[in-house]
Amino acid sequence: MKKPFKTAPGQYGKQPRPRDDHAAKPRDDKGRDDKGRDDKGRGDRKPASRDFKNKDFKGGDFKGKDFKAKDSRGDKPKRPQFDRHGSAKPTASKTERFTHKQGFTTRPTLRINLGAIKANYDAIQARVGNAKIGASVKADAYGLGAEAVSRTLYGAGCRTFFVATAGEGKIVREAIGDNASIYVLNGPAPQDLTLYFTYTLKPVINSVAQARIWLAEADRAKHAPFTALHIDTGMNRLGLSADDVGQLSSNSVLYKSLAPDLIMSHLACASDANNPMNAEQLARFRRLSAQFPVTPLSLANSAGVHLGRDYHFQLVRPGISLYGGQATKKVAQEDIHPVVSLMAPVLQTREVKAGETIGYNATYRAEADMKIAILGAGYADGIPVAASGPSGASAGKPSFVTLLKQRVPIVGRVSMDSTIVDITRLAAVPNLGDWAEFRGENLTHDANAIGTINYELLVRLGQRCRRTYQKA
Ligand SMILES: *Cc1c(COP(=O)(O)O)cnc(C)c1O
């Protein structure tokens, strides 16, 4: 008798399990997957022979030829796969090197150095002396992962954190525990009040309207969190006006119910030490904050830290400096370590003849014969289309990528999942799976080249990337 079909109509039975499925599995914040394996060395520039001898890789899905504990360069293909490139290089060995790396992945990786974040924290602490640091970990710690980053900062001694929304506050609270203050910069709104009370988040009160929203709930609660008062001193963004300050400070009942434990303001032009607005804001902050009988006071963001003692008060609120971004116009003074690199694998290389075009809309036309590499990261990973080159927005100042230790320019339009670079001038030919590095120490340059700021490039990086953290 014929066996009945077990599969539903339209299905074709069990699909074979993909061999290399590690990239699809969720990883924890140490970059480990569900079996506790981490990715150290895999697909890295160095051959990962140690990892492949590891007991975790015995048998199972990892038996295949691709996973032999062997240097990729020793694992020669029977015949050169890419002899077109080989012919451009004089020696045969160059051709044979044109192989792929073992176990390489097409998924980009965001490499985050937690040790560098700690070093940056320590450098800021040394600079501000007795003042405390309240770390800005809003927007998922500028895109780097609020949990891992907050824990690192907590480990470095940080006990005050700033986020933008109550939901972000919940994530940070769960990561670091109860022994720290978490302020929510955007201030309270009715829908978020439960989060404030459940996770003991301190709202930053930016207006009289927000004060009222908060009080409606706080007056009924037994243990309402303290608040911060944010005074606007000239930026005209969030914060209490001079009138609002008068209103709150003259109404002792209102003031008492708000129970502020921090008075803060924010600098508009701190990145430029010569801007007279800094001193104006400082004077206004001193005058308005004096109407409240409370310290600590806080004015400086990362750039403000470099404006000198007068700006530090009892708490500074750095963000970008912690994450390796240059905050001021004088890099040399900052003593900041790069923290993040977006690593994109080489997916393909090809030769392009003079006159041919590259990429969408054929925006780039080769003037001479050239070699290009297709990298596996695009605008979905935070490489802005504006970084396309060298026409359009970045005309004349192409954005660069580091490949085999050399800077190579982006050519053609950045695609959703890939970016093309000109490798004609590279000393060696990359292997498939070799990592190209976006950002790193070039973060600020790359941002300026396309008319944006390092903050924006940083925060947009890596939604689809695997994140790997280098321990503090
Ligand atoms: C984002 C933010 C900061 C941190 O700014 P950086 O320039 O990243 O140091 C500090 N204070 C306020 C009010 C902010 O919004």
The ligand as an SDF file (V2000), in Angstrom:
LIG
                    3D

 15 15  0  0  0  0  0  0  0  0999 V2000
   22.2930   63.5380   24.1510 C   0  0  0  0  0  0  0  0  0  0  0  0
   22.4560   64.4410   25.2920 C   0  0  0  0  0  0  0  0  0  0  0  0
   23.6670   64.4760   25.9960 C   0  0  0  0  0  0  0  0  0  0  0  0
   24.9110   63.7610   25.5350 C   0  0  0  0  0  0  0  0  0  0  0  0
   25.4690   64.5170   24.4760 O   0  0  0  0  0  0  0  0  0  0  0  0
   26.8520   64.1740   23.7640 P   0  0  0  0  0  0  0  0  0  0  0  0
   27.0620   65.3030   22.8350 O   0  0  0  0  0  0  0  0  0  0  0  0
   26.6720   62.8830   23.0590 O   0  0  0  0  0  0  0  0  0  0  0  0
   27.8910   64.0930   24.8130 O   0  0  0  0  0  0  0  0  0  0  0  0
   23.7100   65.2390   27.1580 C   0  0  0  0  0  0  0  0  0  0  0  0
   22.6390   65.9560   27.5550 N   0  0  0  0  0  0  0  0  0  0  0  0
   21.4790   65.9800   26.8680 C   0  0  0  0  0  0  0  0  0  0  0  0
   20.3450   66.8000   27.3490 C   0  0  0  0  0  0  0  0  0  0  0  0
   21.3620   65.2340   25.7000 C   0  0  0  0  0  0  0  0  0  0  0  0
   20.2220   65.2810   25.0020 O   0  0  0  0  0  0  0  0  0  0  0  0
  1  2  1  0
  2  3  1  0
  2 14  2  0
  3  4  1  0
  3 10  2  0
  4  5  1  0
  5  6  1  0
  6  7  2  0
  6  8  1  0
  6  9  1  0
 10 11  1  0
 11 12  2  0
 12 13  1  0
 12 14  1  0
 14 15  1  0
M  END
$$$$
